[in-house]
Amino acid sequence: MGSQEKPVIVGAAYPAFGHTGGPLQVAGHLASRGFKVYFVTGADFQKTAENLNIVFIENNFVMDPVFAEQRLQIADLNVRLLEDLNHVFADSIPTAHRALTAALELARAENPSAPVVLLHEVMSMGLLPFAHGAPLPKGYSTLPPTINFATHNNPSNDPDLPPFGPALPYDPTPENKALWKTIYDSMGPANDMLNSHWNSVMKPLGATKLLTGSLWDTVMTLGDVTVQPTSASTEYPRTSSKDVKRLRFVGGLPLKGLDPNWKHPAWWGEVTDNAALGEGGRKKVVFVTQGTVSTNYGDLILPAIRAFTSRTDLLAVITLGSRGASLPVSETPLPSHILVADYLPYDAILPFADVFVTNAGYNGFMHGVMNGVPMVLAGMEGDKGEVSARAEWCGVAVNLRKSTPTEEEINGGVDRALGDWKYKKRAVELKEENQGMDALGRMEALVLELAGR
């Protein structure tokens, strides 16, 4: 960089926590290192961004409330995923594109001589029209060098891996590879349907190049490199030259520490008192969550409560996922060894947990990895089945292979995770491996690398 100016960072993420949390943490680190940072996401993250000394630009996309209700009635999870891709992500493109354009133009106007690097969350959607021929923002003759930041497992097609979606196990026998090819070949009509809708959304924005083929391949190959914030040990192995060149594993993002304003639940002393009893005298701690999006507690929360009601050998800690949430009155009172909070930061309780029972959101999975906790995973919607399959494959989790497990299945999964030392051993290995990779340091080095090209 001849000017000696640090590159300016323009970040963008789809406005939901699972998509924004990781890239915003990276952006905050870069800001603390003296980089000027602009970030596009939803209004819920404005205060966090500004506290990190980041210039916030709002993406005010909101999912159509009618569709938000209708999607829950789609029983076939593959069909629901296709509808989500169209009516959540594709329909967000115009709003995201306008916000990203504004951010890039502001960054250039305020920093006319500095190189710009784009930190682009894979599903943030604002970049896609530019990459397909839409007019560039004012002040740019080419797109800035771009880091494509994944907040999920890699879904792009690979003939040596099972197709993304059905959550098939990784077992590359000749017979399975033949099956996988058959499934890949059958995906043409679904890809055509998706591309038709996405192209119709992008054409009014000035896009001139049509999307074709696999939509997953399209979004995963934007920009110059695609980053996965994990270690390669948690992903199925890819060997094609294009993947080896493009993909960068940077390691899991470090734990951020607790918000000093967070108030511990009234029962928190029971957790710490139990821990003080030591390995020989304490109860095993099981932490249960359905994440922050799924609100039907009948899927996992209530079956877990019923599973653990008579398990006085355990201390079960359950979070409902959002402030102000509560259990149905019919489910209370609870036995003293089951502790429930409306909202509980994962990194507050996971250091005390022996097993993490979750619906397999990628963000939750990585919190389990970074805390070194074995998992029991119960999720199939969206990418959750694929998270579960990979977690089982890499040895850190029991995969229940369903979103609505029975009480018996939950108890069986917990007993397996507690009873077989291999799960804890692998959890600790992955924690140490990911911590040792220094994700934030690698991201900073990558920014400088791209800016210097």
N, C-alpha and C positions, 0 to 999 in steps of 0.2 A: 504494500500500500504506500504509494509515493507520498501521499499527503500527511502520513503519520497519524491521521485521525482514526480513532476507533470507529469500527462500523456501527451504524445505527441499526437497531433491531426493530422490526415490525412483526409482532406476533398476532396470531389469529386462531381462535378455537370455537367450535360449536358451543353455543351458550347452555351447557349443562355441566355439572360438576365432573362427571366421569371423563369428559372431553377437555375441560378447561384446567382442572386442578394441576395436572402434570406440566403442561406447557407454561402455565403461569408461574409455577415454582421455578422452572428454568429461567423464565424471564426475570423473576425477582433476583435470582442469583446473578444474572448478567448486569442488572441495574446496580447491585451492590458492588460490582467490580468496575463500575465507572462507565458502562455502556449506556447510551441514551436509548430508552425502550418505549415503544408504543404498543398497545395491546388491544385487540378487538375481541369482545365477547359480550355476554349478557350483563344487564344492570346489577344482577346479584353479586357480581364480582368487582364492582367499581371500587368499593371501599378497600378491599384487599389489594387491588392493583395500586391504588393511590398511596396506601401505606408502604408499599414496596418501592415508591418513587418511580412509578410507571405512569405514562400518559395513557389514560383510558379512553377508548372510543367504543361507543355502544353498538352492538348488534342487537336490534330490538325484535328479532324474529320470535314469534310465539306459535307453537303448534296449533293448528285449527282445533278448537275445543270439540267440535262435532266429531272429527276424526279421532281425537284422543279417546273419546267414549266408544266409538265404533270399533276401534282396533282391538279392544278387549274382548269383543264378541267373536273375533276370528279364531276359531279353534285350532286350525292347522297352523303350526308355528312357522312353517316355511312360507306359507302365504302371508302371514302377518309380517314376516321379515321383508318380503318384497313390497308390501304396502308401506312399511316404515321407510324403506329406501326411497320410495316415490314421494310420500306425503309428509315425511319429516325432513329428510335430508335434501332431496331434489327441490322441494318447494321452498327451502330456506335459501337457495342459491341467490335469487335477486337481492334479498336483504343483506346477506353476507357479502356479496360482491360490491354493493354500494358502500358498505362500511369499510371494507378493505381498501377500496379505491380512495376513500377519504383519508384513511390512515397513511397510505403510501404517499399521497400528495402532501399531507401535512408534514410527514417526515422529510420529504425532499425540500419543501419550502423553508423549513426551520433549520435544515442541515444541508445546504446546497452543494457542498464539496465532499461530504462524507460518503463512503460506500454504505449501501443498505443491504442487510441480510434479512430474509423473510423466514420466520419461524412459524411454520404452517401446520396446524393439527390436521391430520389426514381427512377428517370429516367436517372441517370448518366451512368448506364449500365456496369461499370467496375467490379462490385462486383459479378454479376450474375454467371459468369463461376466458380468462386471460390466456391460459394454456391452450385454448381451442380457438384463438383468433380474435377475441374481443379486443377493442382498442385499449392500449396501455394507458395507465394513469399519466396525468400531466407531469412532465419532468423526467420521463423514462423513455429511453430508446430500446431497451430490452428489459425483460423481467429481472428482478434482483436474484442473486443466487439464493436458493431455497432449500431449507431443511424441512422435509416432510416427516412430521412427528406422529407416530402411531400411538393410539391409546387403546389398542386391542391387539389380539394375536394377528399374525400375518394371514390374510385371507386370499392372497393372490394364487392363481392357478399354478400347479406344478404336477406333472404326470407321475412323479415319484412320491407324491403325498396324497392323502385322501382329500376329496373336495371339501371346501369349507361350507359348513351348514349342517349336514347330517350328523356330525359328531362321531364319525367312524373312527375306530382305533387305528393308530399308526402301526401297520404290520405289512411291510412291503413285499409280500410274497407275489409270485407271478399271477396267482389267481386273484389276489386283491388288486393288483395293478390293473388287471383286465377289467375288474368291476369298477374301479375308479375311472378308467377311460370311458366306460359305458355311461357313467353318471355325468362326467364332463361333457360328453357328446350330447346328452339329453338336455343340457342347460341352455342350448341355443334359443329356444322360444322365450324363456324367462329373461335372458340377456337382451333379446330384441325388444321385449316389452319395456324393460327398464330404460334402455337407451332411447327408445322413442319418446318416452315422457321427459327424460333428462334433456334431450336435444330440443324439445319443444319449449322447455323452460329457459334454455341458454340462448336460443336463436334471437329473441328480442333484445338480449344484452350485447349483441354484436358478434357472437361466436360464429365462426365460419367453417370450422372443422368438426365433423360429426363424431360422436362417441360410437364406437363399434366394439364388438367382442365382449370380453368379461369386464363388467363394471368394477369389480374388485381390482383387476389389473390396472384399470384407468386411475383409480384414486390412490393406489399404492405406488404408482410410478411418477407422480407429480414431482417437480423440482429436481434437485441435483442428487440428493441422497435421501434415503428413508431410514429414520432412526427408530429403533425399538428400545424403550427404556426398561430393559431386562437383560439377563445373560442368555447366551445362545442355548444354555442347558434347559431352558423352559420352553423352547420351540422345537418343532420337528426339523430335522436337518435338511437344508437346501444346498444343492451342489451346482446348480446352473451358474454359468459365468456371469450372467446379468444380475442374479441375486447376490452373488459374492461381491460384485463390484458396487452394487447400490446399497445393500443393507449394512447398517452399522448398529451393533449391539453396544449400548453404552452402560448397561447395568441399571438396576433399580434406583429410582430417586430416593435420596436419604430421607429418613424420618424428620419431620419439621419441628417437632416439639409441640407442646400443648399451648393453646391460647391462654394467656395468663388470666383472662376474664372468664374462662370456663369454670362453672361451679360444679363440683363433684356431687353426685347423687347422695341423698341422705344416708344410703346404705353402704357407701364406699368403704367405711371402716371394716365391714365384714370381709371385703376382698383383701385389704392389707393385713388384717388380723389373721386371716387364713394363711396368707403367704408367710407370715412370721412364724408359723408353726413348723416350718421346715419340711423337707421332702418326706420324712417319715410320718408326720402327723397331720399334714394338711389334706384337704379335699382336692381332688382334681377339678380344675376350672374349665368349663366349656363356655365359649362365647358364641352367641347366635345372632345373626342379622340377615334380613332380606334385602339389604342395601337401602338406597334412598328413593328409588323409583317405584318398586313394587309395593303396593299398599294393601294387597289382599292377604291378611295375616293367616288365612286358612291354608295358604300354600306351604309355609314352612314354620312360621312363628308358633302358631297354635299347636300343630302336631309336635313340635319340639317341647313345648311346655308340658303337654300331656305325656310325652315320652319320659320326661325327667321328673314328673311329679313324685314318683316313688323312689327316685334315685338319690337317696340321702348320702350316697358316697360321693356325689358331685356337688359343686357349686355352679349353678347355671346362671350366666349373666346374659341378658337379652336386651337388645336395643331395637326400638320401633322405627328408627330411621329419620325422624323429623321432630322438631321441637313442638310440643303441645299435643303430640299423638298419645293415644291411650288405648288400652285393651278394651274389648267389649265387657260390659259389667258382668255378663254371665261367666266370664273366665276368671273372675276374682272372687274371693281373695286367693292368693297364691301361697304355697308352702314356703317356709322361711329360707329354704336353700335355692329358691328361684328368685332372682333379682332382676327387675325390669326398669329400664330408663327410656324416656321418649327419644332422647338423642344422646349418643355416647361416642366420642372420638375413638376410632379404632385403636389409635396408638396409645390411648390411655389404658385400655384394658388388655390388649394383646400381650404386653410384657408379662402379664400374670396368667395368661391362658395356656392350657395344655392342648386344647383342640379348638379349632375355629370352624364353626358350622355356618356356611353361607350359601347364597344362591348363585355364586360363581360369577359375579361381576368382575371384570378384569382389574379394576382399581382395588377391590377388596382382596382379590387373589394376591396382588403384588404387596399389599400391606401384610398379608400373612407371610409371604416370602421374606420381606425385610425385617420382620419380627421373629423369624425362625420358628413358626408355629405350624404343626401338621394340620391338615384341613379335611373336612367332610363337605363335599360339594353337591348341591342339589339345585341344578339349573339347566334348562334346555332352551329358553327363549332367546332370540337374537343370537349373540355370539357365546352365550353362557355354556351351551353344550360343548363348544370347542375349547373354551377355557378349562372345563372339567376334564375333557379328554386329554389335554396336554398336561394338566396337573397330575393326573393319574399316571401318564406315561413317564413323567420325570420323577415320579416316586414320592411326591410330597403330599398326596391327597388320596382319600377314598372317594370314588366317584359313584354316586347313587343313581346316575343316569336318568333322572327325572326331576321335574320342578316341584312336584307335590308328593314327597315321600310319606310313607306311613310311620307311625310311632315306632314300630318294630324295626323298620329300615334305618331310621335315625339312630336308635339305640345301638343297632348292629354296627353302623358306620363308626360311631363314637368308640365303641368297644374295640374295633379293629385298629383305629388310629391310636388308642391308648395302649393296646395290648401288644402291638408289634413295634419294637424299638426302631425298625428301619425307617418309619415315617419321621420320627423326631431326628434321627441321624441325618436324613436327607434334607429336612427343613433347615437344620443348622448349616449344612454344607452350602445350600443355596443362599442363605443369608450372608455367610462369609464371602462367598464368591461375588455376589452382587455388591456388597459394601466395598470390596476391594477394587472394584472397577472404577470408582469415583465418577459417577454419572455426570455430575455438574461440571467437574473439571474437563471431562471429555466433550461435553456440549460446548463449553467455552472455546476449547481448542478447535472444534469443528467450525464454529462461527469464524474464527480467525483464518482457518484454512480456506473456507469458501470466499471470504472477503478478499483474500490475497490472490485469487485466481484471475 
